[in-house]
Amino acid sequence: GAGVSQSPRYKVAKRGQDVALRCDPISGHVSLFWYQQALGQGPEFLTYFQNEAQLDKSGLPSDRFFAERPEGSVSTLKIQRTQQEDSAVYLCASSLIADLKETQYFGPGTRLLVL
Amino acid sequence: GENVEQHPSTLSVQEGDSAVIKCTYSDSASNYFPWYKQELGKGPQLIIDIRSNVGEKKDQRIAVTLNKTAKHFSLHITETQPEDSAVYFCAAILTNAGGTSYGKLTFGQGTILTVHP
């Protein structure tokens, strides 16, 4: 079946622009995670949704970052007034149930470059 | 704070040799430890995971061992092939001060594995 998909795959933004990154999780998956991966580093947690509820946003680096999942399926990560330090790969992952030991399946990521 | 340490950062082996990557974690309550393989331009792909009720798990050429007392776990790849070349990440679920984590993964820094033909 289809895996996690993300769009766009690449995004170049001028400093100060707003961007929106989309994640389509595996159909029926309850849990959805966003991670940020800087060059040469491991992914770092940003935020977590259980269906449409955002239960953890402790990893969002500033109030310029906002995420939503209004119908419990597709999610959007929005970054306002982008800065150069926002340049990274943004990864989305989903898992079938809300269990601490449930496998997370990752999408290919969106590579964001802020000039 | 709670973290996952991974070593080595780079590993170069000859085809057919074994490769071992080690990780340590700080949260004694952690009970799920996945390993991911990431190829250039792609997202992390789960290759094997282990839960705290077992000490070892094997899947063909890949095995993972877990020592909960020492708080470390290792990935073993035998009979390496050039297509095993990639970045490998260990991860763990670390509970926060409130005791909840919702399954968010804390990753190690990654190991760049190169298998020479």
Boltz contact constraints between the chains, C-beta under 6 A:
constraints:
  - contact:
      token1: [A, 42]
      token2: [B, 89]
      max_distance: 6.0
  - contact:
      token1: [A, 42]
      token2: [B, 107]
      max_distance: 6.0
  - contact:
      token1: [A, 42]
      token2: [B, 108]
      max_distance: 6.0
  - contact:
      token1: [A, 42]
      token2: [B, 109]
      max_distance: 6.0
  - contact:
      token1: [A, 42]
      token2: [B, 110]
      max_distance: 6.0
  - contact:
      token1: [A, 43]
      token2: [B, 107]
      max_distance: 6.0
  - contact:
      token1: [A, 45]
      token2: [B, 104]
      max_distance: 6.0
  - contact:
      token1: [A, 48]
      token2: [B, 102]
      max_distance: 6.0
  - contact:
      token1: [A, 48]
      token2: [B, 104]
      max_distance: 6.0
  - contact:
      token1: [A, 55]
      token2: [B, 102]
      max_distance: 6.0
  - contact:
      token1: [A, 56]
      token2: [B, 102]
      max_distance: 6.0
  - contact:
      token1: [A, 91]
      token2: [B, 43]
      max_distance: 6.0
  - contact:
      token1: [A, 100]
      token2: [B, 93]
      max_distance: 6.0
  - contact:
      token1: [A, 100]
      token2: [B, 103]
      max_distance: 6.0
  - contact:
      token1: [A, 101]
      token2: [B, 32]
      max_distance: 6.0
  - contact:
      token1: [A, 101]
      token2: [B, 51]
      max_distance: 6.0
  - contact:
      token1: [A, 103]
      token2: [B, 46]
      max_distance: 6.0
  - contact:
      token1: [A, 106]
      token2: [B, 43]
      max_distance: 6.0
  - contact:
      token1: [A, 106]
      token2: [B, 44]
      max_distance: 6.0
  - contact:
      token1: [A, 107]
      token2: [B, 43]
      max_distance: 6.0
  - contact:
      token1: [A, 108]
      token2: [B, 42]
      max_distance: 6.0
  - contact:
      token1: [A, 108]
      token2: [B, 43]
      max_distance: 6.0
  - contact:
      token1: [A, 109]
      token2: [B, 43]
      max_distance: 6.0
